[in-house]
Amino acid sequence: MALARIGRALIAIFFIAITPLCVWAQGALQPVPALTGHVVDQTGTLSAADTQALEAQLAALEQTRGAQVVVLMVTTTAPEDIAAYANRIGNHWKIGRRDVGDGVLVLVAKNDRKMRIEVAKALEGAIPDIAAARIIDGAMKPRFQNNDYAGGLSAAATQLAARIGAEALPPPPETGSPTRGLSDHSLFDWTDFAIFLFFGVMVAGPLARSLFGSGLGGLLVGGGVGVLAFVFTSSLLLSVGAGVIALLYTWIFGGSSGPATAGHGGGTSGGWGAGGGSSSSSSDSGGFSSGGGGDFGGGGASGDW
């Protein structure tokens, strides 16, 4: 019995220690910007006319070839290096068509004086690492050194379009056909994640109840689920909803010792759904939507100026 109590205490200490660390580590990362168009400039560098021209150029590429190229300008990617940040953004935004994965992210970290072309796996043949490096060095770098950011990005887009145009890709959907927007692929991702959490709670809930009792076990499971939801979705509202549901689930099936408020789980479930809808709608402004592709495996190149 003494060994069992020591084991329980060690597990509790582990949960208490690791949860703040996970929250701190996630909080230290730059948040994922809202995907509002083919051009997202968080630095205010591009003029309205420059943004409109570049947007039209990239929209024309998507309409004619189906591939999706998105430009993102940020002040810094710290504490991540630009490659890790670009990969995280590309996979979160899911640039490119869902069934093709033909997306490219052109990232500029202005204060860091660094840029990167992040290429989804489906286009790594059309835009190999060496080609991405040449576009950076030949089209972007010399113009950036002269503070011509719009010219550098436009020149890069032209060269990327030429390479994508030579690739055998499925044709784009016909005009007027339904497309998959951000809300669609966000729902797809959330469905997978919800299934994962459901089975995780089913396994972790009884274990936590047996080790710590219904009350403390529910708090540990709810906290753990909340942290995981925040790490994978970057949504505080969604994380709180997931944590509360996991907490209530553990209490409901914890016997008579669980709090009487567990009966309100159905109402909280509605809050979870509302959180998910809010998260997707906040990223789908301006009428623009990603294709739900993603699958960025680290292909591309980085450079500076």
Order of alpha helices (4+ residues) and beta strands (2+ residues): alpha-beta-alpha-beta-alpha-beta-beta-alpha-alpha-alpha-alpha-alpha-alpha-beta
